[in-house]
Amino acid sequence: MLSEDRQLRILALVRQRGFVTVAELCGLYDVSEATIRRDLDALAQQGQIRRLRGGAGDVKGTVRPEPDLKSFAEVAADSSSAAKRAIAKRAAAFVEDGDVIALDSGTTVSLMCPFLVDRTLTVVTASLPVIEALQSSPSIDLIVVGGILRPSYRSMVGHMAELMLRQMRFDKAFLGTAGVTGEGMVMDTTPSEVPVKRQILASAKRAYLLADSKKFPGEGFLRVSDLNDFNALITDQAPTNLQLPEGAEVEVLVA
C-alpha cells in the first residue's frame, strides 16, 4: 500500500474514532512503528491530526467513542429488534447441516444464533456476541478469528484477522451493514471493519446481506462492496429508493 493511501485511511480512522494508537495502526496495516510514526508526523504537519503520546487524535480535540455494541442477551431482549429477528430467522433458513458459515459482527447477524444453536455446523466469526451465543453448542465447531480487539464493538479486526480469513472458504457468509445507498453500494462507518468484511465476502461461495429498512440509505461513508456482490438481500421491507444496475442478480427477500 502506498503511503498516501495509508495516510488517507489513517485520517479517516482518526476522524471516526477520535483517537488511535500507533500499535493499533501497525496491526491494521502490517507495517513498522517507524513507518506509522512517519505517517502520523506527515498528517500532523498538514494540520489534519494532533500527535499525542502513543498515537494521534482528532484536531477538534474531542474523542468520539465507538458505538457500544450490546451483549447478545441485551440485543435479544430489545423489543425494537422484532424486524431484525425476523430477518435473522429468514437468513438462518438458508443454512444447512454440514455447512461452513461465516457470521459477521453486528446485531442482526448475531440474532441468527438461536436458530443455529442446535444445527451441525462449522461457524467462523470475529464477533464476541456470536461466540457468547454459540460457545455451549455441542454440535457447532466454532472457529474464532483472532486479531485486534475493538472492546466497545466487541469484534476482532486488523491484518491478523484478514490473514486468517484469507486461508478459509465458506459455503455461506452472512453480513450486516451500516447502510445501503440508492445506487446499491454497501457502506460501513468503521475503517478497521471494512477489510474484514471484504475478506469474508471474498471467501464465500454464497453471501447474504442482512439489513432492516432503516439501513436504506442508513449510515456509512466507507464502501464495502456493491449489493450485486451478494446473492441475496434479506430485509423487513422492500426498499423503494433502491436503483440496482441493469442486469443485477441479487435477490431481494422480505422476511
Secondary structure as UniProt FT lines:
FT   HELIX           3..17
FT   STRAND          19..21
FT   HELIX           22..29
FT   HELIX           33..45
FT   TURN            46..47
FT   STRAND          49..52
FT   TURN            53..54
FT   STRAND          55..58
FT   TURN            59..60
FT   HELIX           72..77
FT   HELIX           79..81
FT   HELIX           82..92
FT   TURN            93..94
FT   TURN            97..98
FT   STRAND          100..103
FT   HELIX           107..110
FT   TURN            111..112
FT   HELIX           113..115
FT   TURN            116..118
FT   STRAND          121..125
FT   HELIX           128..134
FT   TURN            135..136
FT   TURN            138..139
FT   STRAND          140..144
FT   STRAND          148..150
FT   TURN            151..154
FT   STRAND          155..157
FT   HELIX           159..166
FT   STRAND          170..175
FT   STRAND          179..180
FT   TURN            182..183
FT   STRAND          185..188
FT   TURN            191..193
FT   HELIX           194..202
FT   STRAND          204..210
FT   HELIX           213..215
FT   STRAND          222..226
FT   HELIX           227..229
FT   STRAND          232..235
FT   TURN            246..247
FT   STRAND          251..254
//
